[in-house]
Amino acid sequence: MLVAPQDAPAGNCFELCEALFGTIPTLNCGERTEPRRSLICSYDRWPTGAPARVSEETPCREECSRAGIEKVEACWPLTTSGGAAAVACQIQVPFH
């Protein structure tokens, strides 16, 4: 999941994710307003058009938690195509 900055513009979620991260979400798209406004772009794998991840995990789990994303396995800071700070939150998805 890629979490856009809280000042991301309002609009069509899929179009916003494509504009910010270079590709349309493959799994889901949504916006959370609590505990803070966040645009959530969900992909089944790292999108080819998205900014490169940093090679090592950094302390960004708190940012994922503030966006309402739980059970974060790893996270990476990144920059959107417009230069805004964002974060990638990797979660564990159980197989049924």
C-alpha positions as CSV (number, residue, x, y, z in Angstrom):
1,M,0.0,0.0,0.0
2,L,1.2,3.4,-0.8
3,V,0.0,6.2,1.5
4,A,-0.1,9.7,0.0
5,P,0.5,12.8,2.1
6,Q,-2.4,14.2,4.1
7,D,-2.5,17.2,1.8
8,A,-3.2,15.1,-1.3
9,P,-5.9,16.8,-3.5
10,A,-9.4,15.5,-3.5
11,G,-10.7,13.7,-6.6
12,N,-11.1,10.3,-8.2
13,C,-9.0,7.9,-6.1
14,F,-7.6,5.9,-9.0
15,E,-6.7,9.0,-11.0
16,L,-5.0,10.5,-7.9
17,C,-3.0,7.3,-7.2
18,E,-1.9,7.2,-10.9
19,A,-0.8,10.9,-10.7
20,L,1.1,10.5,-7.5
21,F,2.7,7.1,-7.9
22,G,2.8,6.6,-11.7
23,T,0.3,3.7,-12.0
24,I,-3.3,2.8,-11.2
25,P,-3.9,0.6,-8.1
26,T,-4.2,-3.1,-8.9
27,L,-6.0,-4.1,-5.7
28,N,-7.9,-1.2,-4.2
29,C,-8.1,2.5,-3.7
30,G,-9.6,4.5,-0.9
31,E,-9.3,7.5,1.4
32,R,-9.3,7.5,5.2
33,T,-10.1,10.6,7.2
34,E,-9.4,9.2,10.7
35,P,-7.1,9.5,12.5
36,R,-5.8,11.7,9.6
37,R,-6.6,12.2,6.0
38,S,-4.7,9.7,3.8
39,L,-5.0,8.4,0.3
40,I,-4.5,4.6,0.3
41,C,-3.4,3.0,-3.0
42,S,-3.2,-0.8,-2.9
43,Y,-1.1,-2.9,-5.2
44,D,-0.5,-6.7,-5.4
45,R,3.2,-6.0,-6.1
46,W,5.5,-3.0,-6.2
47,P,4.2,-0.9,-9.1
48,T,6.7,-0.5,-12.0
49,G,5.9,3.3,-12.2
50,A,6.2,3.9,-8.5
51,P,9.2,5.6,-7.0
52,A,12.1,3.3,-6.0
53,R,12.0,2.0,-2.5
54,V,15.0,2.6,-0.2
55,S,17.1,-0.4,0.4
56,E,16.7,-0.5,4.2
57,E,13.6,-0.2,6.4
58,T,13.3,3.1,8.2
59,P,11.2,4.1,11.2
60,C,8.0,4.9,9.3
61,R,5.5,2.4,10.9
62,E,4.0,5.2,12.9
63,E,3.0,6.9,9.6
64,C,1.4,3.7,8.4
65,S,-0.5,3.4,11.7
66,R,-1.7,7.0,11.5
67,A,-3.2,6.1,8.1
68,G,-5.1,3.2,9.8
69,I,-2.9,0.4,8.3
70,E,-2.3,-2.4,10.8
71,K,0.0,-5.4,10.8
72,V,2.7,-3.7,8.8
73,E,5.6,-6.0,7.9
74,A,7.8,-3.3,6.5
75,C,7.7,0.3,5.3
76,W,9.8,2.7,3.2
77,P,9.7,6.4,2.7
78,L,9.4,7.7,-0.8
79,T,8.6,10.8,-2.8
80,T,5.6,11.2,-5.1
81,S,6.0,12.3,-8.7
82,G,5.1,15.8,-7.5
83,G,7.9,15.8,-4.9
84,A,5.7,15.3,-1.8
85,A,6.8,12.9,1.0
86,A,4.8,9.6,1.1
87,V,5.3,6.2,2.6
88,A,5.0,2.6,1.4
89,C,3.4,0.2,3.9
90,Q,3.8,-3.5,3.2
91,I,1.3,-5.7,5.0
92,Q,0.9,-9.4,5.3
93,V,-2.2,-10.7,3.5
94,P,-3.4,-14.2,4.6
95,F,-4.2,-16.7,1.9
96,H,-7.5,-18.5,2.1
